[in-house]
Amino acid sequence: MQLIKLDRPHWNFFCPATGKPVYGESGEPLTPAFRGGWCCEVPEEPLALAEELQPLWQAYLDRQDEEDDGLDVSGFLASVEQPGWVAFEITTYGMACGPVWSTSWTVLDLTMTNNA
């Protein structure tokens, strides 16, 4: 799967296939093109994985447990063959009591249309 990396000072993310916002204010997926999401704080607990990704993710987790290796969401997504699906790795950044940043990964089916 193609992985597109973006660095943004904000979290304004619209689906290029449907034109709809990807996430709502409370983090729920809004576009029908959404196929899964991960957050760097809890990468082992993805959000709303599509049926096609569920067994692949579970097999990856099992392999990582056996090898006692850390999770590499980018590596996992790059290994998935799913025509028309694209993974976005988005790192948002800003200032709080110092610099802060967070990375999330979102998979979208770009074969969807605005009518979906």
Legacy VTK file of the C-alpha trace (Angstrom):
# vtk DataFile Version 3.0
C-alpha trace
ASCII
DATASET POLYDATA
POINTS 116 float
0.000 0.000 0.000
1.273 3.467 -0.767
2.213 5.475 2.344
1.990 9.273 2.154
3.728 11.160 4.976
2.482 14.619 5.970
3.571 17.078 8.665
0.827 19.540 9.650
0.388 22.224 12.315
-3.345 21.378 12.385
-5.690 18.419 12.036
-7.757 19.393 8.998
-7.961 16.207 6.946
-10.464 15.674 4.159
-10.806 12.513 2.089
-9.473 13.141 -1.433
-11.946 10.600 -2.889
-15.187 11.799 -1.273
-14.344 15.357 -0.185
-15.744 14.592 3.263
-13.903 15.181 6.556
-12.123 11.993 7.584
-12.797 12.407 11.320
-15.477 14.083 13.427
-14.762 16.253 16.446
-14.705 13.262 18.814
-12.472 11.212 16.479
-15.111 9.045 14.823
-14.624 8.244 11.104
-16.944 10.265 8.858
-16.064 9.231 5.315
-17.252 5.937 3.807
-13.737 5.578 2.337
-12.265 5.044 5.841
-10.615 1.623 6.216
-8.716 1.970 9.490
-6.782 4.282 11.769
-3.956 4.091 14.313
-2.635 6.588 16.840
0.972 6.632 18.093
-0.194 6.588 21.724
-1.952 3.207 21.366
-0.888 1.638 18.051
-1.979 -1.819 19.190
-5.610 -0.632 19.287
-6.578 0.515 15.783
-9.834 2.316 15.059
-12.565 0.701 12.950
-10.430 -1.661 10.871
-12.003 -2.864 7.643
-12.659 -6.598 7.407
-9.832 -6.927 4.879
-7.295 -5.496 7.351
-8.394 -7.322 10.515
-6.752 -10.725 9.867
-3.609 -9.086 8.444
-3.256 -6.859 11.511
-3.825 -9.766 13.900
-1.208 -11.877 12.115
1.215 -8.945 12.304
0.571 -8.523 16.055
1.095 -12.258 16.632
4.390 -12.164 14.716
5.560 -9.113 16.670
4.722 -10.868 19.969
6.714 -13.952 18.962
9.699 -11.878 17.841
9.405 -9.555 20.846
9.631 -6.630 18.436
8.010 -3.205 18.670
5.086 -2.226 16.479
5.850 -0.509 13.177
2.524 0.679 11.805
4.195 2.241 8.742
5.986 -1.018 7.971
2.788 -2.995 8.378
0.821 -0.696 6.071
3.564 -0.700 3.436
3.386 -4.520 3.391
-0.366 -4.628 2.665
-1.401 -5.154 -0.954
-4.798 -3.539 -1.467
-5.318 -1.797 -4.832
-6.764 1.692 -4.522
-6.086 2.002 -0.804
-3.659 4.630 0.463
-2.231 5.073 3.960
-1.606 8.567 5.306
0.944 9.032 8.084
0.169 12.438 9.547
2.313 14.074 12.189
0.706 17.107 13.801
2.774 19.489 15.849
2.461 22.612 17.956
3.368 24.176 21.276
1.975 23.524 24.747
4.417 23.723 27.656
7.022 23.080 24.978
6.931 21.405 21.582
4.404 18.609 21.158
3.667 16.238 18.303
1.551 13.218 17.556
1.499 10.777 14.645
-1.506 8.920 13.327
-2.054 6.618 10.381
-5.252 6.595 8.335
-6.136 4.194 5.521
-8.576 5.389 2.871
-10.055 3.604 -0.121
-9.485 6.126 -2.898
-11.641 4.176 -5.334
-14.716 5.495 -3.483
-16.672 8.314 -5.079
-18.322 11.409 -3.681
-21.685 9.613 -4.029
-20.694 6.825 -1.634
LINES 1 117
116 0 1 2 3 4 5 6 7 8 9 10 11 12 13 14 15 16 17 18 19 20 21 22 23 24 25 26 27 28 29 30 31 32 33 34 35 36 37 38 39 40 41 42 43 44 45 46 47 48 49 50 51 52 53 54 55 56 57 58 59 60 61 62 63 64 65 66 67 68 69 70 71 72 73 74 75 76 77 78 79 80 81 82 83 84 85 86 87 88 89 90 91 92 93 94 95 96 97 98 99 100 101 102 103 104 105 106 107 108 109 110 111 112 113 114 115
